[in-house]
Amino acid sequence: MRSRDEQDAAATFSERYGRPASDATRELERLVIGGDFGANGYTTMAQADLIAKRLGLRGGHRLLDVGSGRGWPGLYLAKVAECTVVLTDVPELGLRTAQERAAVEGIAERSAAVVASARRLPFGVESFDAVVHTDVLC
Ligand SMILES: C[S@@+](CC[C@H](N)C(=O)[O-])C[C@H]1O[C@@H](n2cnc3c(N)ncnc32)[C@H](O)[C@@H]1O
């Protein structure tokens, strides 16, 4: 059973992720953070590059992005570092958008999306080499 916080997150962010992107929202995102992956926070492209560097991400690594929304920054990190990524979040809608973007980026085979709360992640120990979460309060 979902906690009140999880129910609130699912409702709030389902509504947000249900809004289609437009040329204007994509351009705004490019101007503000430098990319257009459908970010729903304040993490910039430059910060994502720094995350990749600090984590030492590379091909063969398995990355977990908790609270990934529409796949930012997990999809971007998987693309530039050539690693695999598992995206997790509570509302399914953002993850579906993320999967569509993964196909566009040519990384569908290296990405997966799982509806799961950060409170109860359904993964065993040592399933991942690195974990990211940006603008997520759990
Ligand atoms: C501000 S958005 C950030 C999304 C994305 N990381 C980004 O930077 O664009 C916060 C995200 O955290 C997710 N979230 C909130 N509570 C969560 C929880 N308990 N487990 C997993 N995700 C959660 C929300 O559904 C939402 O997608």
PDBQT file of the ligand as one rigid body, heavy atoms in Angstrom, charges set to zero:
ROOT
HETATM    1  C1  LIG A 201      10.853  17.335  -9.132  1.00  0.00    +0.000 C 
HETATM    2  S1  LIG A 201      10.621  15.752  -9.886  1.00  0.00    +0.000 S 
HETATM    3  C2  LIG A 201      12.265  15.391 -10.492  1.00  0.00    +0.000 C 
HETATM    4  C3  LIG A 201      12.211  14.409 -11.649  1.00  0.00    +0.000 C 
HETATM    5  C4  LIG A 201      13.567  14.152 -12.324  1.00  0.00    +0.000 C 
HETATM    6  N1  LIG A 201      14.513  13.506 -11.438  1.00  0.00    +0.000 N 
HETATM    7  C5  LIG A 201      14.161  15.444 -12.852  1.00  0.00    +0.000 C 
HETATM    8  O1  LIG A 201      15.165  15.918 -12.301  1.00  0.00    +0.000 OA
HETATM    9  O2  LIG A 201      13.605  15.971 -13.809  1.00  0.00    +0.000 OA
HETATM   10  C6  LIG A 201      10.509  14.657  -8.444  1.00  0.00    +0.000 C 
HETATM   11  C7  LIG A 201      10.207  13.214  -8.824  1.00  0.00    +0.000 C 
HETATM   12  O3  LIG A 201      10.312  12.415  -7.648  1.00  0.00    +0.000 OA
HETATM   13  C8  LIG A 201       9.310  11.430  -7.706  1.00  0.00    +0.000 C 
HETATM   14  N2  LIG A 201       9.056  10.880  -6.362  1.00  0.00    +0.000 N 
HETATM   15  C9  LIG A 201       8.466  11.477  -5.315  1.00  0.00    +0.000 A 
HETATM   16  N3  LIG A 201       8.384  10.636  -4.271  1.00  0.00    +0.000 NA
HETATM   17  C10 LIG A 201       8.950   9.473  -4.678  1.00  0.00    +0.000 A 
HETATM   18  C11 LIG A 201       9.174   8.208  -4.066  1.00  0.00    +0.000 A 
HETATM   19  N4  LIG A 201       8.799   7.952  -2.808  1.00  0.00    +0.000 N 
HETATM   20  N5  LIG A 201       9.782   7.241  -4.790  1.00  0.00    +0.000 NA
HETATM   21  C12 LIG A 201      10.169   7.481  -6.070  1.00  0.00    +0.000 A 
HETATM   22  N6  LIG A 201       9.977   8.650  -6.718  1.00  0.00    +0.000 NA
HETATM   23  C13 LIG A 201       9.377   9.635  -6.026  1.00  0.00    +0.000 A 
HETATM   24  C14 LIG A 201       8.129  12.177  -8.308  1.00  0.00    +0.000 C 
HETATM   25  O4  LIG A 201       7.132  11.309  -8.808  1.00  0.00    +0.000 OA
HETATM   26  C15 LIG A 201       8.811  13.008  -9.373  1.00  0.00    +0.000 C 
HETATM   27  O5  LIG A 201       8.854  12.357 -10.605  1.00  0.00    +0.000 OA
ENDROOT
TORSDOF 0
